[in-house]
Amino acid sequence: MKTKVEMLTRLEEVSKQMGDIMSTLGEIPTDEQQMDINKLETESKALKASIEMATKAEEASNRLEEAKQLKVPRLAPDTTHDMEEHVTKLPASVRKWGKLKCFTDSAKYTSDVKAYRFGQYLRATLGSDKARNWCLMNGVEIRGAMLEDNNSKGGYLVPGEFSSDIIRLVEERGVFRRNARVVPMTQDKLDIPKYSAGSTAYFVGEAKAITASDLTYELVTLIAKKLGAIVPVSGELSDDAVVNVADLVAEDIAYKFADKEDECGFNGTGSGTYGGIVGLRQQLIEKVLAGDGTSAVPAGSGLVRYGTGHSYANIAIATLTQLIGKLPVYAERNAKWYMSKVVWSYCLDLLADAGGNTIPTLMQGGGPQLFGYPVQFVDVMPKASAVNQVCVLFGDLRLAATFGDRRSMAMAMSNSAYVGSTSMFETDQVAIRGIERFDIVTHDVGSTTATGPIVGIISHTA
């Protein structure tokens, strides 16, 4: 029987083989390619099932060993906490303020119980023997490369039951991830074929052969980049505040990830600040205006320059309608506006003044709209006007960009870390660290002579 390490190694080999095959696929896989894919998928599922069983066996053994080392007897009665296995409701001593934002109800637990379980996990990793005892009895994993009372050697790995809620919140908040084409990455580097040109139709003379032409594909290369966030939490985490603090911590990490993804996808310049990612706004400037934004806008491109000054008040109705006209028909179906709420307010005022409408009239249809197209508020897009600045995007983001999701979010915590110059140990705090891996490639924004599935408005040069 193979060991877990051997199974993990083989699973990595299978994933690589599948990735190699996927990178060479045409529009329709050959019979041989389909057979290879089916065979590898079957082996992958079997390996994952075996690895899961081996992991559960290891975890059961680890929990038993931890229980033996506890200072507080595992079965000691507790009059202040509900110590029954698989708690399904909050203990009477625990309070909750307001509606939880991160945790949601599931088939097994309500949102407040899930937050309470995460809070007890936090307390256990902060050194509470009572909380650790509770976690062991209620099936909350406590895993990490450190001794029982010393987490300075590493960080506790947050169980998957909590990570899934954080991932969900990232997806709900992030505008770019929600609207782009999302591709799961089974390995750190993945080449995705992208359709770039079709076949050509020719008139055929009598008894003449039809001229052949081929579909053309290009490769979009995704390379997973690591993103990390650290949130400090007080070591004095009281029992009656554990639910809301747990929700706040999970929400903060999720929001940091989502906002950074938006910054990279919309504002990325290719610098280290954005993990080398070039966003849509920068791509439009580089592809259409030679990089500096000061050149004249080519008539056939996907950019429209507004006004004689950079103030948002100089955006005219003609500017918006001209942009709509530039969008290709193939990108019409899923077209949306992308802008900050500040810019949107100028557009609303403009339409209200021109048509005698009221703001509530312009908001009809289930959400903010402009000329019948949905508006997506992007908090990281420009709020203050400036020269040579792309402030509005319009089109189908799914056709313009690909979001590579490595799906390897990990969380850990330590009381020996530093946040800035502050030591967590000295201030009786613990640093909770979240890590995710992803990549964004903005591959279709048109050129100086052609528009792409995303077009934009750019301010004046003065």
C-alpha positions in Angstrom: 0.0 0.0 0.0 1.4 3.4 -0.9 2.2 5.9 1.8 0.5 9.3 1.9 3.7 11.0 0.6 3.8 8.6 -2.3 0.1 9.3 -3.1 0.7 13.1 -2.9 3.7 12.8 -5.2 1.7 10.8 -7.7 -1.3 13.2 -7.5 1.1 16.0 -8.4 2.3 14.1 -11.4 -1.2 13.4 -12.5 -2.2 17.1 -12.1 0.9 18.1 -14.2 0.0 15.6 -16.9 -3.6 16.9 -17.1 -2.3 20.5 -17.3 0.1 19.5 -20.1 -2.8 17.9 -22.0 -5.2 20.9 -21.4 -2.6 23.3 -22.7 -2.5 21.6 -26.0 -6.2 21.1 -26.5 -7.8 22.5 -29.6 -11.5 23.5 -29.8 -12.5 19.8 -29.9 -10.3 17.2 -28.1 -9.2 14.2 -30.1 -10.4 10.8 -29.0 -6.9 9.9 -27.7 -6.8 13.2 -25.7 -10.3 12.5 -24.2 -9.3 9.0 -23.2 -6.1 10.3 -21.5 -8.1 13.0 -19.7 -10.7 10.5 -18.5 -8.0 8.1 -17.3 -6.2 10.8 -15.4 -9.4 12.2 -13.8 -10.3 8.7 -12.6 -6.9 8.2 -11.1 -6.9 11.7 -9.5 -10.3 11.0 -7.8 -9.0 7.7 -6.4 -5.8 9.3 -5.1 -7.7 12.2 -3.5 -10.1 9.7 -1.7 -7.1 7.7 -0.4 -5.2 10.8 0.7 -8.3 12.0 2.6 -8.7 8.7 4.4 -5.0 8.8 5.3 -5.3 12.4 6.5 -8.3 11.6 8.7 -6.3 8.7 10.3 -3.4 11.0 11.0 -5.6 13.7 12.5 -7.4 11.2 14.8 -4.0 10.0 16.0 -2.8 13.6 16.6 -6.0 14.5 18.5 -5.5 11.5 20.7 -1.9 12.4 21.4 -2.9 16.1 22.2 -5.6 14.9 24.6 -3.0 12.9 26.5 -0.8 16.0 26.9 -3.5 18.4 28.0 -3.1 20.0 31.5 -6.9 20.1 31.9 -8.5 16.6 31.8 -10.4 16.1 28.6 -13.5 14.9 30.3 -13.5 17.5 33.1 -16.9 19.0 33.6 -17.4 22.7 32.7 -20.3 24.6 34.2 -19.8 27.7 32.2 -19.7 26.2 28.7 -21.8 23.7 26.8 -19.2 20.8 26.6 -21.4 18.3 24.7 -20.0 17.1 21.5 -21.1 18.9 18.3 -22.7 22.0 19.9 -25.6 23.1 17.8 -26.5 26.3 19.6 -24.7 29.1 21.4 -24.2 28.6 25.2 -26.3 30.8 27.3 -23.3 32.8 28.6 -22.3 33.8 25.0 -23.6 37.0 23.5 -23.8 38.2 19.9 -24.1 41.8 18.7 -25.8 42.4 15.3 -25.8 40.3 12.2 -22.7 38.3 11.2 -21.1 39.2 7.9 -18.7 36.4 7.2 -20.3 33.2 8.5 -23.4 31.8 6.9 -25.8 29.0 7.9 -24.9 25.5 6.6 -26.6 22.1 6.8 -24.6 21.3 9.9 -24.2 24.6 11.8 -25.9 28.0 12.0 -23.8 31.1 11.3 -23.4 32.1 15.0 -22.3 28.5 16.0 -19.8 28.5 13.1 -18.4 31.9 14.4 -18.4 30.5 17.9 -16.4 27.5 16.8 -13.9 29.7 15.0 -13.7 32.0 18.1 -13.0 29.0 20.4 -10.3 27.9 17.9 -8.7 31.4 18.2 -8.8 31.2 22.0 -7.3 27.7 22.0 -4.4 28.9 19.9 -3.9 31.8 22.2 -3.2 29.4 25.0 -6.5 28.6 26.6 -6.5 25.0 27.9 -10.3 25.2 28.4 -10.9 26.3 24.8 -8.5 23.7 23.5 -10.4 21.0 25.5 -13.6 22.3 23.9 -12.2 22.1 20.4 -11.0 18.6 20.9 -14.4 17.5 22.1 -16.3 19.3 19.3 -14.2 18.2 16.4 -12.4 21.5 15.7 -8.9 20.7 14.4 -5.9 22.2 16.0 -2.9 21.6 13.8 0.5 23.2 13.7 4.3 22.8 14.0 4.7 23.9 17.6 4.7 22.7 21.2 1.5 22.7 23.3 2.2 26.0 25.0 4.5 27.7 22.5 3.4 28.8 19.1 6.6 30.7 18.3 7.8 27.9 16.1 5.3 28.4 13.4 1.6 29.0 12.9 -1.6 27.0 13.5 -3.3 26.0 10.3 -6.9 27.1 10.2 -9.3 24.2 9.5 -11.1 24.1 6.1 -14.5 24.5 7.7 -13.6 28.2 8.4 -11.6 28.9 5.2 -14.6 28.1 3.0 -16.6 31.0 4.5 -13.6 33.4 4.0 -13.2 32.3 0.4 -17.0 32.9 -0.2 -16.7 36.4 1.2 -13.7 37.2 -1.1 -15.8 36.2 -4.1 -18.8 38.2 -3.0 -16.8 41.5 -2.4 -14.3 41.3 -5.2 -15.7 43.0 -8.3 -12.9 41.7 -10.6 -13.1 38.1 -9.6 -16.9 38.1 -9.8 -16.9 39.4 -13.4 -13.8 38.0 -15.0 -13.3 34.5 -16.5 -12.2 32.4 -13.6 -10.0 29.4 -14.3 -9.0 26.9 -11.6 -5.2 26.3 -11.5 -4.2 22.8 -10.8 -0.5 23.8 -10.8 1.5 27.0 -10.3 1.9 27.7 -14.0 -0.9 27.1 -16.5 -1.2 27.9 -20.2 -4.8 28.5 -21.4 -5.6 28.5 -25.2 -7.4 31.7 -26.3 -9.2 32.0 -29.6 -7.8 34.9 -31.6 -8.9 34.5 -35.2 -11.4 32.4 -37.1 -11.5 30.6 -40.4 -12.2 32.5 -43.6 -15.0 32.0 -46.1 -14.1 32.1 -49.8 -16.2 32.1 -53.0 -15.6 28.9 -54.9 -15.7 28.6 -58.6 -17.2 25.6 -60.4 -15.2 22.4 -59.9 -12.6 24.4 -57.9 -11.2 23.4 -54.5 -12.2 25.4 -51.4 -9.3 27.5 -50.0 -8.4 26.1 -46.6 -8.0 28.4 -43.5 -7.4 27.6 -39.9 -8.6 28.7 -36.6 -5.9 30.6 -34.7 -5.3 30.3 -31.0 -2.9 32.1 -28.6 -1.8 31.0 -25.2 -2.6 32.9 -22.0 0.0 32.0 -19.4 -1.1 32.1 -15.7 1.6 32.1 -13.0 0.2 31.8 -9.4 1.4 34.7 -7.2 1.3 34.6 -3.4 -0.7 37.3 -1.5 -0.6 37.6 2.2 -2.4 39.6 4.9 -1.9 39.8 8.7 -4.5 40.8 11.2 -3.5 41.3 14.9 -6.0 40.1 17.6 -5.8 40.8 21.4 -4.7 37.8 23.5 -7.5 38.7 26.0 -10.3 37.3 23.9 -13.2 37.1 26.3 -15.9 34.4 26.0 -18.8 36.8 25.6 -17.1 38.6 22.6 -15.8 35.5 20.9 -18.5 35.3 18.2 -18.2 38.9 17.0 -14.5 39.0 17.1 -14.2 35.8 15.1 -16.6 37.3 12.5 -14.6 40.5 12.4 -11.2 38.7 11.9 -12.6 36.5 9.1 -14.2 39.5 7.3 -11.0 41.6 7.6 -8.8 39.0 5.9 -11.4 38.4 3.2 -11.8 42.1 2.4 -8.0 42.6 2.2 -7.8 39.8 -0.3 -10.7 41.0 -2.4 -9.6 44.6 -2.5 -6.1 43.6 -3.5 -7.4 41.5 -6.3 -9.4 44.5 -7.6 -6.4 46.7 -7.3 -4.4 44.3 -9.5 -7.1 43.7 -12.0 -8.2 47.3 -12.5 -5.1 49.4 -11.5 -2.1 47.1 -11.8 1.0 48.7 -13.4 3.2 45.6 -13.6 5.2 46.7 -10.6 5.9 44.6 -7.5 3.1 46.4 -5.7 0.7 44.5 -7.9 2.7 41.2 -8.1 3.7 42.1 -11.7 0.1 42.2 -12.9 -0.9 44.8 -15.5 -4.5 45.9 -15.0 -7.2 46.9 -17.5 -6.7 50.7 -17.1 -2.9 50.5 -17.7 -3.4 48.0 -20.5 -5.6 50.5 -22.4 -3.0 53.2 -22.0 -0.1 50.9 -23.1 -1.9 49.3 -26.0 -3.6 52.5 -27.3 -1.6 55.5 -26.2 2.0 54.2 -26.2 2.2 54.0 -22.4 2.2 57.6 -21.2 -1.5 58.5 -21.8 -0.6 61.9 -23.4 -0.9 61.0 -27.0 -3.9 61.8 -29.2 -6.5 59.1 -29.0 -6.7 57.1 -32.3 -10.1 57.2 -33.8 -10.4 53.5 -34.2 -9.3 52.6 -30.7 -11.4 51.7 -27.6 -10.7 55.0 -25.8 -12.7 58.2 -25.6 -11.1 61.4 -24.2 -13.6 63.8 -22.5 -13.8 67.6 -22.1 -11.1 70.2 -22.2 -10.1 69.7 -18.6 -9.8 66.7 -16.4 -12.7 67.5 -14.0 -15.4 64.9 -14.0 -17.9 67.7 -14.6 -16.6 67.8 -18.2 -17.9 64.3 -18.9 -20.7 64.8 -21.4 -23.6 62.6 -22.5 -22.0 62.4 -25.9 -18.9 60.9 -24.2 -20.9 58.1 -22.7 -22.9 57.3 -25.8 -19.7 57.4 -28.0 -18.2 54.8 -25.7 -21.2 52.6 -26.0 -20.9 52.9 -29.8 -17.3 51.8 -29.7 -18.0 48.5 -27.9 -18.0 45.5 -30.4 -21.3 43.7 -30.8 -19.9 40.4 -29.6 -19.2 42.0 -26.1 -22.7 43.6 -25.9 -24.5 40.7 -24.1 -22.6 40.9 -20.8 -21.6 44.5 -21.0 -21.3 46.5 -17.7 -20.0 49.8 -16.6 -17.0 49.8 -14.1 -16.3 53.0 -12.2 -16.1 54.5 -8.7 -19.3 55.8 -7.0 -17.9 59.3 -7.3 -17.7 59.2 -11.1 -21.1 57.6 -11.2 -22.7 60.4 -9.2 -21.4 62.9 -11.9 -23.0 60.7 -14.6 -26.3 60.6 -12.7 -26.4 64.4 -12.3 -25.6 64.7 -16.0 -28.5 62.5 -17.1 -30.9 64.0 -14.6 -30.2 67.6 -15.8 -30.5 66.6 -19.4 -33.7 64.6 -19.2 -35.5 66.2 -16.3 -35.3 62.8 -14.5 -34.9 62.2 -10.7 -32.3 60.0 -9.1 -34.9 57.4 -8.1 -36.1 57.2 -11.7 -32.5 56.5 -12.9 -32.1 53.8 -10.3 -35.0 51.7 -11.4 -34.3 48.2 -12.6 -32.9 46.5 -9.5 -29.6 48.4 -9.2 -27.6 51.3 -10.6 -27.7 51.5 -14.4 -26.6 53.8 -17.2 -28.4 53.6 -20.5 -29.8 50.2 -19.5 -26.4 48.7 -18.7 -25.6 47.6 -15.1 -23.1 49.7 -13.1 -20.5 47.9 -11.0 -19.0 50.2 -8.3 -15.2 49.6 -8.1 -13.9 51.2 -4.9 -10.3 51.1 -6.1 -10.9 52.9 -9.3 -10.3 56.7 -9.4 -12.3 59.0 -7.1 -10.3 62.2 -7.6 -10.0 63.6 -11.2 -6.5 63.8 -12.7 -5.0 64.3 -16.2 -4.6 61.3 -18.5 -6.5 59.0 -16.3 -8.8 56.2 -17.4 -11.8 56.7 -15.0 -14.5 54.6 -16.7 -14.5 51.1 -18.2 -17.3 49.6 -20.2 -17.7 46.1 -21.7 -17.5 42.4 -21.0 -14.8 41.7 -18.5 -15.0 37.9 -19.0 -13.7 38.3 -22.6 -11.0 40.8 -21.7 -9.3 39.1 -18.7 -8.6 35.7 -17.1 -8.4 35.2 -13.3 -6.3 32.2 -12.4 -7.4 30.7 -9.0 -4.9 28.4 -7.4 -7.4 27.7 -4.6 -4.8 27.2 -2.0 -5.8 29.6 0.7 -4.0 28.9 4.0 -4.2 30.6 7.3 -1.8 30.5 10.3 -1.2 32.4 13.5 1.7 33.2 15.8 2.3 35.3 18.9 6.0 35.9 18.0 5.4 37.9 14.8 5.9 41.6 14.3 3.3 43.9 12.8 5.4 46.9 11.8 7.7 47.4 14.7 5.3 46.0 17.3 5.9 42.6 18.7 2.8 40.5 19.2 4.4 38.8 22.2 5.1 42.1 24.0 1.5 43.4 23.5 -0.2 40.1 24.3 -1.6 39.7 20.8 -1.6 37.1 18.1 -1.0 37.7 14.4 -3.4 35.9 12.1 -1.9 35.5 8.6 -3.9 34.6 5.5 -2.3 33.6 2.2 -3.9 33.0 -1.2 -2.4 32.4 -4.6 -3.8 33.7 -7.9 -2.9 35.5 -11.1 -4.7 37.9 -13.5 -4.0 38.4 -17.2 -5.7 41.2 -19.0 -5.3 40.0 -22.6 -7.9 41.8 -24.7 -8.2 45.6 -24.7 -7.9 46.3 -28.4 -5.2 48.4 -30.1 -4.7 51.7 -31.8 -6.8 50.5 -34.8 -9.3 48.1 -33.2 -11.6 48.0 -30.2 -11.6 45.1 -27.7 -14.3 43.8 -25.4 -13.4 46.5 -22.8 -13.4 50.2 -23.8 -12.8 53.2 -21.6 -13.0 57.0 -21.0 -9.8 58.9 -20.3 -9.5 62.4 -19.0 -7.9 65.4 -20.9 -4.1 66.1 -21.0 -4.6 69.3 -19.0 
